[in-house]
Amino acid sequence: MGTATAITLLAAGLIFLLALLLGVWKYRQMATSPDHLAHPYVDIAHRAALLYSFATLLIAVFVELSAWPGWLNLAAAMTTVFFFVVAIASYMLHGARRDTTNQFEHPTAGLHLGMVLLIVGEVGGFAVLLAGFIRAQFG
């Protein structure tokens, strides 16, 4: 296993651990709230972290099977993972602040810029890895 793959797997494990801890936070809110529901963004953070941990595991497979050099695979993977973590962190912030149940209800220019960067980072990072996989396996 290459270093880039090992680092990406470590990221998957850390995100999964975060998801489990977010589940504790979600449970605590459900147990103490009058309606037995966690704040919507605590719920979203928990679910997103679970999904992103497995997405990062999938990314690690593409890192391992890519034709590109390790530094490029690692850069592409960590770009994608960075935006996964930023998304989770933003959900956690809204959950902790309890400031909204829909961050797009009153969007700012910063939110839209952040979404464009997230889209470019996640899609672009994975596209690099997918192209490397295609090159290695079919090229």
N, C-alpha and C positions, 0 to 999 in steps of 0.2 A: 504494500500500500504506500502510495506517495504521501509526502508531507501535506500537499494541498488537500488531499482526500481526508487525511487524519484531522486537519484543522477544521474542515467542513463538518466532519462527523462530530467533533467536539462541540461545534456551534449547534448542531442538531440536538445533542444531549443537553446542552445548557438551556436552549429554548424549551425543551421538553420539561426540564426541571422547573423552569419559570412557570410553565403551564400548570404543573402540579401545585406549585405554591399559589398561583392565582386561583386555583380550585379551592384552596383553603380559604382565601379571602371571600370568594363567591359563597361558599358554604356558610361562613360566619355572617355575611349579610343576609342570607336566606333564613338563617336560624334566628336572627334578631329583628328582622323587619316585620312590621304588622301584617304585610301582605305576603310574607315569605318569599319575596323575590329579591334578587340582588339588583343593584343599579344596572341599567342596560349596558353601560360601558364596562362594568366589571365582568359581566357575562360575555360581552364581545371580546374583551382582552383575553379571557380564559379560553374561549373557543378559537380565537385567532392564533394564540400561542400553540395550542394543540395542533392545529392545521399547519402552521408554519414550521413546527418541529419536524413533521413528516415530510413537508415539502423540502426542507433542508436536507433530510436524509436522501430524498430522490436526487437533489442537486449533487450530493456527494457521489452518487453512482455516475452521473454524467462527468463530474470532475475526473474520476478514476478512469473512465473509458474515452476521454477526449484525446485528440491528436495534438492539441496545443501544448506549449511548454507549461510547466507547473506554475510559474509566476502568473501567466495569463489566466489559467484556470482558477487560481486562487483569487485573483483580482475580480474576475467575473462572478465567482461564487460569493465572495464577501460583499460585493456591491449589492447583490440580491439580498443576502442575509442582513446587511445593514438596514435596508429599507423594510424588511420584515420586522426587525427589532424596533425601528422608529415607529412603525405603525402600532405595534403592541404598546410601546411606551406612551403614545398619544392616547390610546384607549384607556390605559391605566390612569393617566392624568385626568381625563374627563371623569372616570369612575371615582377617583379620589376627591376631586373637586365637586362632583355632582352638579356640574354647571350646565349640562345639556343632556338631552337624550337623542339629539341628532346634530352632529357637528356641522352639517350642511344646511341647517335651518337658517343660520345667519353667517354665510361664508365670507371669508376675507380674501383679499388678493394673496396673502401668504398661504392660505389653505389651498387655493387653486395652484399656486406655484409648487407647493409641496406635493400635490397630487401629480402634477406633470413630471416632476423629478422622480417620484416613486414609480410611475409608469415606465419612464425611460430606463431607470435603474434596474427594476425587476425584469422587465421584458428584455431589455438589452443584455443584461448579465446572463440571463438564461439562454438567450439566442446565441451568444458566443459559445456557451457550453454545448448547446445542441448542434451547432455547426461543427464543433470539434469532434463530437461523437459521430456525426455523419461522415466526416472526413476519415476518421479512424476506422469505422466499421464498414463503410461502403465506398470510400474514395480510393 
